[in-house]
Amino acid sequence: MNNNIIMELLQSAVTSNNFGLRKKFPWSVRHNADVDAKIDSRNIRPNEVQFLVDHLGSRLSITEDTFIGRIENPCLWSRYVLHYEEMKANSTASEVTEHIVLHATSISAAYEIADNNFDWRLVKRYRFGRGVSFAKDVDYAATQATRKGAYIIAGILVAASKVGNFGTQIPPGTFDTTTNRAKSVYVKYYDNDFYPYYIAY
């Protein structure tokens, strides 16, 4: 892919509030040429804060010391949207859906994720498959957090899932995701399967 195409994709990513959680909470306005990643903590809307409170519950006590940042990373976003289109084209499932999930980690790791995305290669703890784990349940996510940790609110792309276990290296056949039996934990295995929307701590 040549540099002109890459730049076009990045510039499109800056303004394309037409997919996923960005449809509900658009990015801050910026010039098309500004394709740098940033974490916007100044322009968080009240309904965004309420959305995070609804997802994080008692784990996110809103005080003047609470940090909430919207992750605006055109490079990661363009890859995520492109991967969504590829999954739709290749999937034998009826549809590809975005699930909003939580990932608990250290504050330093959260900023690394904001810059470079999640990396399944770095996973050391796993239970339902050897990929990156995400939770629907904030209490489960909290068990994976450090004492002074952060939460990433992320989107993941799911077409076909099945229950995984400790020994699952990758999902079998045409499955792209593994879960626990309650489908409150999701495990993703491939690059660009996910996008980190917010960081909170």
C-alpha positions as CSV (number, residue, x, y, z in Angstrom):
1,M,0.0,0.0,0.0
2,N,1.6,3.3,-1.1
3,N,1.9,6.4,1.1
4,N,-0.9,8.3,-0.7
5,I,-3.4,5.6,0.0
6,I,-2.3,5.3,3.6
7,M,-2.7,9.1,4.0
8,E,-6.1,9.0,2.4
9,L,-7.2,6.3,4.9
10,L,-5.9,8.2,7.8
11,Q,-7.6,11.5,6.7
12,S,-10.8,9.6,6.2
13,A,-10.5,8.1,9.7
14,V,-10.3,11.6,11.2
15,T,-13.8,12.5,10.1
16,S,-15.6,9.2,9.7
17,N,-17.9,9.2,12.7
18,N,-20.2,6.7,10.9
19,F,-19.4,3.4,12.6
20,G,-19.4,1.8,16.0
21,L,-19.4,3.8,19.1
22,R,-18.2,6.8,17.2
23,K,-21.7,7.2,15.7
24,K,-23.0,7.9,19.2
25,F,-20.0,9.9,20.5
26,P,-18.1,11.6,17.6
27,W,-14.5,12.6,17.8
28,S,-13.5,16.2,18.4
29,V,-13.3,18.3,15.3
30,R,-9.8,18.5,13.8
31,H,-8.2,19.4,10.5
32,N,-8.0,16.5,8.0
33,A,-4.2,16.8,7.9
34,D,-4.0,16.2,11.7
35,V,-3.7,12.4,11.8
36,D,-1.8,12.1,15.1
37,A,-3.2,10.0,17.9
38,K,-4.5,11.8,20.9
39,I,-6.4,11.2,24.1
40,D,-9.1,13.9,24.5
41,S,-10.1,14.5,28.1
42,R,-11.3,18.1,27.7
43,N,-14.2,17.6,25.4
44,I,-15.9,14.7,27.1
45,R,-19.7,15.2,27.0
46,P,-22.0,14.5,30.0
47,N,-23.7,11.7,28.1
48,E,-20.3,10.1,27.5
49,V,-19.5,10.2,31.2
50,Q,-22.9,8.7,32.0
51,F,-22.2,5.9,29.4
52,L,-19.0,5.1,31.2
53,V,-20.6,5.2,34.6
54,D,-23.3,2.8,33.3
55,H,-20.6,0.4,32.1
56,L,-18.2,0.7,35.0
57,G,-20.8,1.2,37.8
58,S,-19.3,1.5,41.3
59,R,-15.8,0.9,39.9
60,L,-15.8,4.4,38.4
61,S,-16.4,7.0,41.1
62,I,-16.6,10.4,39.4
63,T,-14.5,12.9,41.4
64,E,-12.3,15.8,40.4
65,D,-9.4,13.4,40.4
66,T,-11.1,10.9,37.9
67,F,-9.4,10.8,34.5
68,I,-11.6,10.0,31.5
69,G,-10.1,10.3,28.0
70,R,-11.5,9.5,24.6
71,I,-8.9,7.7,22.5
72,E,-8.8,9.3,19.0
73,N,-6.2,7.2,17.0
74,P,-6.8,7.5,13.2
75,C,-4.3,4.8,12.4
76,L,-5.9,2.2,14.7
77,W,-9.4,3.3,13.7
78,S,-8.8,2.9,10.0
79,R,-7.4,-0.6,10.5
80,Y,-10.4,-1.5,12.7
81,V,-13.0,-0.3,10.1
82,L,-11.1,-2.0,7.3
83,H,-11.0,-5.2,9.3
84,Y,-14.7,-4.9,9.8
85,E,-15.3,-4.7,6.1
86,E,-13.0,-7.7,5.5
87,M,-14.8,-9.8,8.1
88,K,-18.2,-8.9,6.5
89,A,-16.9,-10.0,3.1
90,N,-15.3,-13.3,4.4
91,S,-17.7,-14.3,7.2
92,T,-20.2,-17.1,6.7
93,A,-22.1,-15.7,9.7
94,S,-25.2,-13.6,9.1
95,E,-23.6,-10.5,10.4
96,V,-20.5,-9.0,12.1
97,T,-21.4,-7.0,15.3
98,E,-19.5,-4.7,17.5
99,H,-19.6,-5.5,21.2
100,I,-18.7,-2.8,23.8
101,V,-16.5,-4.5,26.5
102,L,-14.1,-3.7,29.2
103,H,-10.4,-4.5,29.7
104,A,-8.6,-3.9,33.0
105,T,-4.9,-3.2,33.1
106,S,-2.2,-1.0,34.6
107,I,-2.3,2.7,33.8
108,S,1.0,2.5,31.9
109,A,-0.3,-0.4,29.8
110,A,-3.5,1.5,29.1
111,Y,-1.6,4.3,27.5
112,E,0.5,1.8,25.5
113,I,-2.8,0.3,24.2
114,A,-4.1,3.8,23.3
115,D,-1.0,4.2,21.1
116,N,-0.6,0.7,19.7
117,N,-3.7,-1.3,20.4
118,F,-4.1,-4.5,22.2
119,D,-1.5,-7.2,21.5
120,W,-2.5,-10.9,21.9
121,R,1.2,-11.8,21.8
122,L,1.8,-10.2,25.2
123,V,-1.0,-12.1,27.0
124,K,0.3,-14.0,30.0
125,R,-2.9,-14.9,31.9
126,Y,-5.8,-16.7,30.1
127,R,-8.7,-18.9,31.0
128,F,-11.0,-19.0,28.0
129,G,-8.4,-18.9,25.2
130,R,-4.9,-17.6,24.6
131,G,-5.9,-14.2,23.2
132,V,-6.9,-10.8,24.6
133,S,-9.7,-11.1,27.2
134,F,-12.5,-8.6,27.5
135,A,-15.4,-8.6,29.9
136,K,-19.0,-7.5,29.8
137,D,-19.1,-7.6,33.6
138,V,-17.1,-4.9,35.3
139,D,-16.6,-7.1,38.4
140,Y,-14.9,-9.8,36.4
141,A,-12.7,-7.2,34.7
142,A,-11.8,-5.8,38.1
143,T,-10.3,-9.1,39.1
144,Q,-7.7,-8.7,36.4
145,A,-6.8,-5.1,37.4
146,T,-3.8,-4.0,39.4
147,R,-4.5,-2.0,42.6
148,K,-4.1,1.3,40.9
149,G,-5.2,0.2,37.5
150,A,-7.1,1.6,34.6
151,Y,-10.1,0.5,32.5
152,I,-10.2,0.5,28.7
153,I,-13.7,0.6,27.2
154,A,-13.3,-1.1,23.8
155,G,-15.1,-2.2,20.8
156,I,-14.6,-5.8,19.5
157,L,-15.8,-7.3,16.3
158,V,-17.6,-10.6,16.5
159,A,-19.0,-12.8,13.7
160,A,-19.0,-16.3,15.2
161,S,-18.1,-17.4,18.7
162,K,-17.8,-20.6,20.7
163,V,-16.9,-21.5,24.3
164,G,-13.1,-21.6,24.8
165,N,-10.9,-23.0,27.5
166,F,-7.3,-22.7,28.9
167,G,-5.9,-24.8,26.0
168,T,-7.6,-22.9,23.1
169,Q,-4.8,-21.5,21.0
170,I,-7.0,-20.0,18.3
171,P,-10.7,-20.6,17.6
172,P,-11.4,-23.6,15.4
173,G,-12.9,-23.5,11.9
174,T,-14.7,-20.4,11.0
175,F,-15.0,-19.0,14.5
176,D,-13.2,-15.8,15.3
177,T,-14.0,-15.4,19.0
178,T,-14.1,-17.6,22.1
179,T,-16.2,-16.9,25.3
180,N,-17.1,-18.3,28.6
181,R,-20.4,-20.2,28.9
182,A,-22.2,-17.1,30.1
183,K,-20.9,-15.0,27.2
184,S,-19.7,-12.4,29.7
185,V,-16.1,-12.9,28.7
186,Y,-14.9,-12.6,25.1
187,V,-11.4,-13.5,23.8
188,K,-10.0,-12.1,20.6
189,Y,-7.0,-13.4,18.7
190,Y,-6.3,-11.3,15.7
191,D,-4.8,-7.9,15.0
192,N,-7.4,-5.1,14.5
193,D,-10.2,-7.2,16.0
194,F,-10.6,-4.4,18.6
195,Y,-10.5,-0.6,19.1
196,P,-9.9,1.1,22.4
197,Y,-12.5,3.9,22.8
198,Y,-11.9,5.3,26.3
199,I,-9.4,5.1,29.1
200,A,-10.6,5.7,32.7
201,Y,-9.0,5.6,36.1
